[in-house]
Amino acid sequence: MFRIDRNLTADDLDKALRADVIEGLSVEPKRLPPKWFYDERGSALFEEITGLPEYYPTRAERAILERHSQEIAEAADAVALVELGSGSGVKTRLLLDAMLGHGRLKRFVPVDVSGAFLASSAQRVAQDYPGLDVHAVVGDFEHHLGLLPVNEHEGPQMLAVLGSTIGNQEPDERAGFLRDVHATLDFGDSFLLGVDLVKDPARLVAAYDDAQGVTAEFNRNVLSVINHRLGGDFDPEGFDHVSRWDAEQEWIEMRLRSRTHQHVRVADLDLEVEFFPGEDMRTEISAKFRREGLTKELDTAGFTLTHWWTDPAGDFALCLSTAG
């Protein structure tokens, strides 16, 4: 069975983009949210990034799922899997296979902001798993958690956020998101979270600044999105890609650094912006975690960490918590 709820329209996305660009280009230092990387070209570039030798997170998380998905299925003992930011769902199939093999899974709820992409990937899941109820939801999980079709069936749910997506949020945003996830679940439900771990800064920086320059193109693509969708006249090649490790915050920052003095106009917003030579605009943070700190964050939100799995190199972790 396949069905799809649409809590986010193209008009909603346009309004959100406009608001983010107006706000981000009007503050100092300038910033843009990373979710606007992902038009069709941006998504293709990110898929290319995941296969680069420097970019370990996707391989490491998959290695954990290949080794431990059965343990995850047994520990969660869930009748429904809700995945936020489901994307292509490649890694998710390892979970689905294990949970179906465990014998209790009845329903899969993939959630993503891209309606066309989600519909296509979710329909493929429904075709490949004919006994599974696939209930896709188009929505922004930072705003639409309360609209998710959870707890419709008796039995425990497992909500999953893979790929260290949570690392893109600043600490206050992350705390609010974890509280919202907890409020979405019932007592005893499970929360599966993928997180990238603190490691050698040189490896971290290289993962976000590959030798082939794919990440640089991915970073500059946010300017192309603004040009295409809002009538901007950014020159993407007028900005250098910068990846730096913030040791105090323990996160990677991606920035775009203006090469020259530039005046940019965004016609649809009637907005003019000035960039000075060497001025940085932040486009992404990617926080890295330690077990002790993450345990405290989960505890504050009402979760109890029960399981912790890492890849053989200890680069990445999947942690399972229960809602108290």
Disulfide bonds with the S-S distance in Angstrom:
none
